[in-house]
Amino acid sequence: MSAQPTPKGAWRIAFLLFLFMLLNFADKIVVGLAGVPIMTDLKLEPEQFGLLGSSFFFLFSISAVAVGFLTNRIATRWVLLTLALIWALAQFPMMSNVDFTTLLICRVILGAGEGPAGAIAAHAIYKWFPDEKRTLPTAVLSQGSALGIILAVPALNWLIVHYNWHYAFGALGVAGLIWTVAWLVFGKEGPFVPTAIAVAEEQRIPYFRLLTSRTFVGCCAASFGAYWALSLGFTWFTPFIVKGLGFSQEQAGLISILPWIFGSVVVLMTGWISQVLTVRGSPTRAARGVLGAVPLIVGGIILAFVPHVDGAGLQIALLVAGSGLSGSIYVVCAPMISEFTPVSQRSAVISIYGAIYTLAGILAPWVMGNVIQTASGMLDGYMTGFTINAVILVVSGVMGLLLLWPNTERERLMAAARPPKFA
């Protein structure tokens, strides 16, 4: 069976959504990047700064689920436009001399706007690509996150060093408004949208069965571990470089992009290898499940060595490699879920998946802040936090390896939904 052709204009939409995710992750990283100046200006303890990092995720999951169900009925074009506008407007209050409470509230609002972003962007792009060609555009979306960090960190750090951290937030607000205008002009719905008749004829699967299927559970578990590492990177990587290892803010801005450069290579390679294997007929158990889960285990093992080596360079290299490998799971999970989820339910299910695994974003920064505050020394606290991260990555990778069987999931779910036949 030959692969369906990619519609004209699909990659233009993919590029716009790539920029959407670029802004999404630049918004996430700015607090961590400006962590030391913010802590200094607002006189914050590590526990408070950890709470600030976690606050972004307070409404993140709730918003993701609510908007996910809403997007089953509303065109993704308008949902994405609204989300981007919320991001932009939430940045501008930080340009003034805010206190801790105001900063906290703005981050909660921003998180509510960004919670649905990844799932809705994936749902939107799947309207432009057939199933066998979805891992590469999914990787492109993930590249938006990596490139968002790679491009934003030097630019935002320059503003922080030469002006102050307030300007970094304002720059992100302006960039968000520019994307909103571009999407209003060029954003469209894709052709792979079922007709009303097709939706009516499509056999729906109870949400309980979808959300308790082993592949869905495996995706949530594996991605939870990966997001634990990611959210630590958002909040604590730059402060670790400055306060833990003694680098300057300017040097830390350059070092902080290294995990994202390595991670972008991992993501692109995962997407390309997965798509090649899938098009050639390999079961998606191998082409997506195993390919996404094994790097988590390897990454966790690498991170476990960080407290046991000497030298800032080697510690940074292990952190870069260990955390960067975890990005592979994001490339494959949304396509795996879309394999067995009816199209009319896909937005909600992918959004619920995102809402569950991003709960790690609430826990990880707060746990690290508390560990640092209660440790005998700051560096000891960081090392304990990285060890916890290593254990979580290995456990989540093993769970993914055991549970991710997307190629048989839909048949099993549909068989369970059909009434038994009697001879």
N, C-alpha and C positions, 0 to 999 in steps of 0.2 A: 504494500500500500504506500503510495507516494505521499510526501508531506504536502500540506496545504500551502499555497503561496502566501507570503506576507503582504498585506494590503499596502497600497500606496499611502504615504504619509505616516506610517506606523513609527518609523524611526524619528520623525520630527516630534511626535508626541512623546516618544521615549526620551528624547533630549530635554524637552521641557520638564518632564517628570524627574529626570536626572538633576536638573537645576533646582527643582522643588525639594528634593532630598538633600541637596547640597546646603540649601538654606536651613533646612530642618536640623541638620547636625551642627552647622555653625552656631545656631541658636543654643544648642545643648552644651557646646564646649566652652562658651564664653565665660561662664562662672568659674569653671576650673582654671581656665587660662588666667583670669584676673583674680584668682583665689588669694594670693598673698597680698596684693594691694587692697582687696576688699576686706580681708581679715584685719589688716593694719588700720585702715580708715575707720571701720566700724567696731574695732576692738573686739573681734569675735574669737572665742575659744574653738578648738578643733571640733568639739561636740556640736556647737552652734553651726559651724560651717558645714559639717556633715548633714545637719538638719536642712540647711539651705539647699544642698545638693539633692537631698531626698524630696524636698517640697515640690520640685518640678514634676514628680510622679504621683502626687497626692490624688489628682483627678485624671491622670493620664489613662488609666485602665477603664475607669467608669466612662469617660468620654469616648474611648475607643469602641466599647461595646455599643453604646447608645447610637453613635454616628454610623457604626457598621450596619446595624439594623435599618437605620434611616436610609442608608445608601442602597438598600435593596429596592427602594421605591423612588429615589431621587437620582437624577443624572449625576454621575461623578464629577462632571465639569463644574457644576455649581457648588458641590461640596468642597472640592479642592480650592476653589476661589475663596470661599468663606474662611476656610482654615488658614490660608495664607494671609488674609487680611487681619485675622485675629493675631497671628504671630507678629506682624508688622506693628500693629497698634500697641501690643503689650510691651514693646521695647522702649518706646519713647519716654515713659515716666522715669526710667533709669538714667536719663540724661541730666536730671537735677540731683541735688544732694539728698538722696533718699536715706531713710533709716532702715534698720534691719527688717522691720515689719513690712514696710512698703516693698522692699526688694523681694521678700518672701511671697507676698501676695501676687506680685507681677510674675514671679516664676511659676506659681500655681496656675495662674490664668494661661500663661504660655504653654505649660504642660497639658492643660485641657485642650488647647488648640492643636497641639502636636501629637496627642495620643493616637488619633485615628490615622495619622499621615501615612505611615508605611503600608498599612493594610489597604487603605483606599487607593493609594498610588498603584499598588500591585493589582487590585481589582480593575482599575482603570486601564492599566497596560495589558491585562489579559483580554480586554475587549479588542485589542489590536493584533494579537499574536495567537496562533493555534497552539494547542497543548505541547506538541513536540518541539516547539520553538520558544518556549517561555523561560527557560533557565538563563539564556544569555541576556535578554532584556531585564530579567530580575537581577542579574549581576550588574547590569548597567545602573539600575536603581541603587544598588548597594554601593556602586562606585561614586554615586552622588554623595553618599554619606562620607566615604573616605576622602574624596577630593574636596568636599566641604571643609574638612579638617585641614587638609594639606594646604589649600589656598587661604582659608580664613585665618588660621593660626598666625602665620607671619604678618598678615595685614592687620589683624586685630591686635596682635602683640605690639606692632609698631605704634598703633594709636595709644595703647596702654603705656608704653615706655615714654613716648614723646609728648603725649598730652595727658590723658588719664583714662581710667577704666570706663567712665561714663560715655566717652565718645565711641567706644567699641559697641555698646548697646545701640546707640543712635545709628551707627553705620548699618547694623543689621536691620533696623527698622526701615531705613530707606531702601535697602536691597529687597526687602519683602514687598514693599509697595511696587517696585519696578517689576518684580515677577508677576504680581497680581495683574498688572496692566497687560503684560505679555500673554498671560494665560487667557485673559478676557478676549483678546484678539485672535489667538491661534488655537486655543484649546477646543477639542471636539470629542464626541463619543465615538468609540470604535465600532466596526461593523459586526464583530462577534458578540452580538446582543440577541438573545432569543426573542422571538415574536411572542405576542400575547397567547397565541394558540400553542406555541411550543412550550411556554411556561405552564399553561394549563394541563398539557399532556405529560409534562415531565413528572416523573415519580419522585416525590419529595421524601426525604429520610428524616425521621424525628430528630430534633436537635440533640436530645439526650443520647441517642446512638452515635451521632456524629462526634459529639464532644467527649464521649467515653471510648471511642475507637482507639485501638492501640497506637496507630500512627499519629493521631491527633495528640494523645497523651505524650508520645515520644517526642514530637515536635516541641511541645510546651516544656518538657523536662530539659531537652538538649539546649533549646534557645534560652531558657532561664539561666543556665550556667554561662552561656556566651554573653548574655546581657549583664550578668554580674561583673564580668571582666570589663565590658564596655562602659558601664556606668561608673566604675572606679576610674577608668581612663578619663571620662568627662570631668570628674570632680577632683580627683586626688593625684593624678599623674604629674601635673605641673607643680603643685605644692611639694610633692616628693622630690622633684628635681631641684627645686630651690631650697627648701628647708631641710630635706633629708640628705641631699648630696652636695649642697653648697654652691650650686650654679647660680648665675645671675638671672634676673627675669628675662633679659634679652637672649641669653644663651638657652634658657629653658624653652623659649618660643620656638627655636629651631629644633631642639631635641624632641619636643612634644609632637612633632609631625611624623617622627620615625615609625611609631606603631601603625599609623594610618597608611604610610607608603607601603610598608610590608603587607598590611592587611588588604590593600587594594590589589596587590599582585595575587594574593591568595584567593580573593573573591573572583577576580577575572578568570583565573585558571580553573577554579571550581566550576564557574558557569560554563566555560568553554568545554571542559572535559565532560561535564554532565550532559550538555546538549549533544556533543558528538556521540557519546555512548547511547543516549536515548534514541537519536535518529537512526543509529545502526542496529537498533532492536534490543539493546541490553535491558533487562528488567530494571524498573526504577528503584527496586530494593537496593541494587548495587549502584546504579547511576546517580541516585539521589540520596538514599538513606545512608548507606555505608560511607559514601563520599563525604557526607556532611558530618557524620558522627565521629569518625576516627580522628580527624584533626583536633577535636575537643580533648580527647584523651591524651594525645601527644602534647598539646599545648599545656594541659594541666601538669604533666610530668615535667616539662621544661620550667614552668613557674615554680615548681616545688624546690628547684635548685637555687633560686634567687637568694634566700637567706644564708646559703652555705658557701657562697663564693665571695672573693675579695675583689675590690676595685669597682668604681662607679661604672666604667665602660662595660664590663662584663655583666653587671647587674642590669644595666639598661638594655643590653643586647638580649638577655634572657626574657626580660619583660616585653620587649618588642616582639620577639618570636612567639612566646607563649600566648600573649593576648591576641596577636595578629592572626594566628591560626584559627581562632574561634569564629572568625567571620564567615567561614565556609557554610555554617548551618543556615544562615539567613538566606543564602542563595537557593537552597533546595527545599526549605520547609513550605513556603507558600505554594510552589508548584505541586508538591506532594499533596497538600490539603486540597488543592483544586482538582486533583485527579479523581477523588471520590466524593466531592461535595457537589450537589446539584447547583447549576449556575444561579438559580434564583435564591439560593441560600449562601452563596460563596462569600459575599461581602461580610455578612454577619459572622460566619465561622472564622474567616481569616482575622477579622477584628477581635473576636474573642480570644483567639490564639495570641494575638499581639497583646491584648490586655492581661493575659495570664503571665506570659514570660517577662513582660516589662515590670512586673511587681518586684523583680530583682533590683530595679532602679530605685525603689523606695528603701530597700534593705541595705544594699551594698554600701552607699556613701555613709549612711548612718552608722552601720556596724564598724566601718573603718574609722570614723571619727571617734567613736567610743573606745575602740581598741587603742588608738593613739593616745587618747586622753588618760587612759588608765594604765598604760604601759610604764615600765621603769624609765624608759627613754623614748624620744620621738622616733628614732630610727628602729628601735626594737618593735614599736607599735606598727610601723609600716611593714616590717618583715612578717609579723604575725598576720596582718591583714592579707598579704600576698600568699601566705601559706593556706589560709582559709579559702582564698580564691582558687588555688591549685586543686584543693580537695573537691570543691564544688564543680570545677570543670571536668575532672576525671569521672566523678559520679554521674554527671549529666550526660557525658559522652557515652558511658557504658549503657545508661538507660536508653539513649537514642539508638545505639547499636542493637539492642535487644528488641525494641518496639517498632522501629520504622520499617513497615512492609506496605508501602503504598500501592504496589502493583496488584495486590490481592484484596485490598481494603474495600473497594467499591462493590466487588462481587459479593463479598461476605456481608456487607451492610444491606445490599439489595436483597440477598437471599433471606436475611433475617426479617426484612420488612414484608416479604411476600408470605401469604398464608400457606401452610403446608398442603401438599397435594395428597389425596387419598386414592389408592388404586380402586 
